[in-house]
Amino acid sequence: MSINAYLILSAVLFIIGVVGVIRRKNLLMLFFSTEIMLNAVNVGFAAISRFHGDLTGQMFAFFIVAIAASEVAVGLGLLILWYKKRGSINLDTLQSMKG
């Protein structure tokens, strides 16, 4: 397979993630869409790294995976607390927050 196929796959995954972020009202689905976007970037980095014969892109992809894992851990913790307090993880309930 050529690099173009990998980059097209990466672009399609990223577009799916962006559409998911724009259209979702559920916070959990918003996190999933963000993960799809991060994985699309990982595919792109790994493909370009392989094409150039350099490990830099694969190292960036590894760090993105580590950051995504920490983001999911913190985000899901906050999501559980929000669900216990409000009974819903709908984005419309976030408008009731007062500071």
C-alpha positions in Angstrom: 0.0 0.0 0.0 1.2 3.5 -0.7 1.4 6.4 1.7 -1.6 8.0 -0.1 -3.9 5.2 1.1 -2.8 5.7 4.7 -3.2 9.5 4.5 -6.6 9.2 3.0 -7.6 6.8 5.8 -6.2 9.3 8.3 -8.2 12.1 6.7 -11.4 10.1 6.6 -11.1 9.1 10.3 -10.3 12.7 11.2 -13.4 14.0 9.4 -15.5 11.3 11.1 -14.2 12.5 14.5 -14.8 16.2 13.7 -18.4 15.4 12.6 -18.8 13.5 15.8 -17.6 16.4 17.9 -19.9 18.8 16.2 -23.0 16.7 16.2 -22.9 15.0 19.6 -24.9 16.0 22.6 -23.6 13.2 24.9 -20.3 13.8 26.6 -19.2 10.2 26.4 -19.7 10.2 22.6 -17.8 13.5 22.5 -14.8 11.7 24.2 -15.1 8.9 21.7 -15.0 11.3 18.8 -11.9 13.0 20.2 -10.2 9.6 20.5 -11.0 8.9 16.8 -9.4 12.2 15.9 -6.3 11.5 17.9 -6.0 8.0 16.3 -6.4 9.6 12.9 -3.4 11.8 13.7 -1.5 8.7 14.9 -2.1 6.9 11.6 -0.8 9.9 9.7 2.3 10.2 11.8 3.1 6.5 11.6 2.6 6.5 7.8 4.8 9.5 7.2 7.4 8.1 9.6 7.4 4.8 7.7 7.6 6.6 4.4 10.7 8.6 5.4 12.3 5.7 7.3 12.5 7.7 10.5 11.1 6.9 13.9 10.2 10.4 14.9 6.6 10.1 13.8 6.1 6.9 15.6 7.5 8.4 18.8 5.0 11.3 18.4 2.2 8.7 18.0 3.3 6.9 21.1 3.2 10.2 23.1 -0.2 11.0 21.7 -1.5 7.6 22.9 -0.1 8.3 26.4 -1.8 11.7 26.5 -5.0 10.3 25.2 -5.0 7.6 27.9 -4.6 10.3 30.6 -7.3 12.4 29.0 -9.7 9.5 29.1 -8.9 8.7 32.7 -9.5 12.2 33.9 -12.4 12.8 31.6 -14.2 9.7 32.6 -13.7 10.4 36.3 -15.2 13.9 35.8 -18.0 12.3 33.8 -18.9 9.9 36.5 -19.0 12.7 39.1 -21.2 14.8 36.8 -23.6 11.8 36.2 -23.9 11.2 40.0 -24.7 14.8 40.6 -27.0 15.6 37.7 -28.2 12.1 36.5 -27.4 12.8 32.9 -24.4 13.3 30.7 -26.2 15.4 28.2 -24.4 18.6 27.1 -27.5 20.7 27.6 -27.3 20.1 31.4 -23.9 21.8 31.4 -25.6 25.1 30.8 -27.0 25.0 34.3 -23.5 25.4 35.8 -23.0 28.5 37.8 -19.7 29.9 38.9 
